[in-house]
Amino acid sequence: MGYEFDFDAIADNLGLLLHGAGVTLALTAVAAVCGIALSIAGAATSRWGAGWARSGVTAYVELIRNTPFIVQLFFIFFGLPSLGLRLGAVQAAVLAMTVNLTAYGIEIVRAGIEAVPAGQREAGLALGLRPFVVFFKIILPQALANIYPALVSQIIITMLESAVVSQIAVTDLTHVADFIQSRTYRAFETYFAITLVYLLMAVSLRWLFERAGRRLFTGRR
């Protein structure tokens, strides 16, 4: 007896799926803004900071890049309350995503900074500009132009990895799918649908970022 496909359950719960997709995108947006800002600060510290600060950044990057994201999430949500720091599910999810994205972003931004010729910084300093101004006006724009595609890819990876935040009851897209499947018992249809939604979000985000990148770095639309 063949399997009979029935996508009525998906159509009936379309509003829930859209809500879950919205939560996933919102989490990604907040983590991306905070993560990129922290990545820039971390990369600058690892390049020109004091010795202890550089060592701290290196240790942080190695710790996060060599441990699973779900373990980091569980540590923040379940572990930190033991130390008296209790976060809500959404707060823990945003923090975990930001921490994870920042570790990878630091390495990406640092590579972009190192790709900028040293003479650019020296010329700026020779003109009497402060190191802070040289970094933000001369070095950083060139670095970001070089590593923009890599940053975009990392943001999208973070969005896809965010599916695990459903494990702490954040009502993201995966959590909604689990709920629908548990009520309808249509596992194939449910997970096929959210696979398509994740694919659509990833492709759409990449297209939007590429379009924004062309306008930002080349002036073309």
C-alpha positions in Angstrom: 0.0 0.0 0.0 1.6 3.3 -1.1 1.9 6.4 1.0 -0.8 9.0 0.4 0.5 12.5 0.5 -1.6 15.0 2.3 -0.5 18.6 2.6 -3.8 19.9 4.0 -2.2 19.9 7.4 0.5 22.3 6.1 -2.1 24.6 4.5 -4.1 24.6 7.7 -1.1 25.6 9.8 0.4 28.1 7.3 0.1 30.9 9.8 2.1 29.0 12.4 4.8 28.3 9.8 5.1 31.9 8.9 5.3 32.9 12.6 8.1 30.4 13.1 10.0 31.6 10.0 9.6 35.2 11.3 11.1 34.2 14.7 14.0 32.5 13.0 14.7 35.6 10.9 14.4 37.9 13.9 16.9 35.8 15.9 19.3 35.8 13.0 19.0 39.5 12.4 19.8 40.4 16.1 22.6 37.8 16.2 24.1 39.1 12.9 24.1 42.8 14.0 25.6 42.0 17.4 28.0 39.3 16.1 29.5 41.4 13.3 30.0 44.3 15.6 31.8 42.1 18.1 33.7 40.4 15.4 35.2 43.7 14.2 36.1 44.6 17.8 37.6 41.1 18.4 39.6 41.1 15.1 41.0 44.6 15.9 42.0 43.4 19.4 43.6 40.3 18.1 45.6 42.4 15.6 46.7 45.4 17.7 45.6 44.7 21.3 47.7 44.1 24.3 49.2 40.6 24.7 46.7 39.4 27.3 43.8 40.7 25.2 45.1 38.9 22.1 45.5 35.7 24.0 41.9 36.1 25.4 40.5 36.5 21.9 42.4 33.5 20.6 41.2 31.3 23.5 37.6 32.4 22.9 37.8 31.7 19.2 39.3 28.2 19.8 36.8 27.3 22.5 33.7 28.2 20.5 34.9 26.9 17.1 35.8 23.5 18.6 32.6 22.9 20.6 29.1 22.1 19.2 26.7 24.9 19.0 24.0 22.9 20.8 26.4 22.4 23.8 27.0 26.2 23.9 23.2 26.8 23.8 22.6 24.3 26.6 25.4 25.7 28.7 23.9 29.2 28.5 20.3 28.1 29.0 20.7 25.3 31.5 24.2 25.9 33.0 24.3 29.6 33.7 21.3 29.5 36.1 23.5 27.4 38.4 25.7 30.6 38.7 22.6 32.8 39.3 22.3 34.0 35.7 18.9 33.0 34.4 17.9 33.9 30.8 14.7 33.4 29.0 14.6 31.0 26.1 14.8 33.8 23.4 17.5 35.7 25.3 19.6 32.5 25.6 19.1 31.7 21.9 20.2 35.2 20.8 23.2 35.1 23.1 24.3 31.6 21.9 23.9 32.6 18.3 25.8 35.8 18.8 28.6 34.0 20.7 28.9 31.4 18.0 28.8 33.8 15.1 31.3 36.2 16.7 34.0 33.4 17.0 33.8 32.6 13.3 33.4 36.3 12.4 36.6 37.3 14.2 38.6 35.0 12.0 36.9 36.2 8.9 37.4 39.9 9.7 41.0 39.3 10.8 41.7 37.7 7.4 40.2 40.8 5.7 42.3 43.2 7.8 45.5 41.3 7.1 44.7 41.4 3.4 44.8 45.2 3.4 48.4 46.4 2.6 50.2 47.6 5.7 51.2 50.8 3.9 47.5 51.9 4.1 47.7 52.2 7.9 51.2 53.7 7.8 50.1 56.3 5.4 47.1 57.2 7.5 49.2 57.6 10.6 51.8 59.6 8.7 49.0 62.1 7.8 48.4 62.6 11.5 45.2 60.6 11.7 44.4 58.8 15.0 44.7 55.0 14.9 40.9 54.8 15.6 40.1 56.9 12.6 42.6 55.1 10.4 41.0 51.8 11.3 37.4 52.8 10.7 37.9 55.1 7.7 40.7 53.4 5.8 41.3 49.8 6.8 37.9 48.5 7.8 36.0 49.5 4.6 38.6 47.7 2.5 38.6 44.6 4.8 34.8 44.3 4.7 34.8 44.6 0.9 37.2 41.7 0.7 35.4 39.4 3.2 31.8 40.4 2.6 30.8 37.1 0.8 32.4 35.1 3.7 30.5 37.1 6.3 27.2 36.6 4.4 27.8 32.8 4.2 28.5 32.7 8.0 25.3 34.6 8.8 23.3 32.2 6.7 25.0 29.2 8.4 24.0 30.8 11.7 20.4 31.0 10.6 20.4 27.3 9.6 22.1 26.2 12.8 19.5 28.2 14.8 17.1 25.2 14.2 18.5 23.7 17.5 17.1 26.6 19.6 13.8 24.7 19.3 15.3 22.4 21.9 14.9 25.1 24.5 11.3 25.8 23.4 12.0 28.9 21.3 9.1 28.9 18.8 11.2 29.1 15.7 10.5 27.3 12.4 11.7 23.9 13.6 9.8 24.1 16.9 6.6 25.0 14.9 7.2 22.0 12.6 7.6 19.7 15.5 4.4 20.9 17.0 2.5 20.5 13.7 3.9 17.0 13.2 3.0 15.9 16.7 -0.6 17.0 16.1 -1.1 15.8 12.5 1.3 12.8 12.3 2.3 14.0 8.8 6.0 13.9 9.3 7.0 13.8 5.6 4.8 16.7 4.6 5.8 18.8 7.6 9.5 18.4 7.3 9.5 18.6 3.6 7.7 21.9 3.9 10.1 23.5 6.4 13.0 22.2 4.3 11.7 24.3 1.5 11.1 27.3 3.8 14.7 27.1 5.1 15.9 26.9 1.5 13.8 29.8 0.4 15.0 31.9 3.4 18.7 31.1 2.7 18.5 31.8 -1.0 16.5 35.0 -0.4 18.9 36.3 2.3 21.9 35.6 0.1 20.3 37.5 -2.8 19.4 40.4 -0.6 22.9 40.6 0.9 24.6 40.3 -2.5 22.4 43.2 -3.8 23.1 45.3 -0.7 26.8 44.5 -1.1 26.9 45.7 -4.7 25.3 49.0 -3.7 27.5 49.4 -0.7 30.9 48.5 -2.1 30.6 49.2 -5.8 27.7 51.7 -6.0 25.9 49.5 -8.5 22.3 48.4 -8.0 
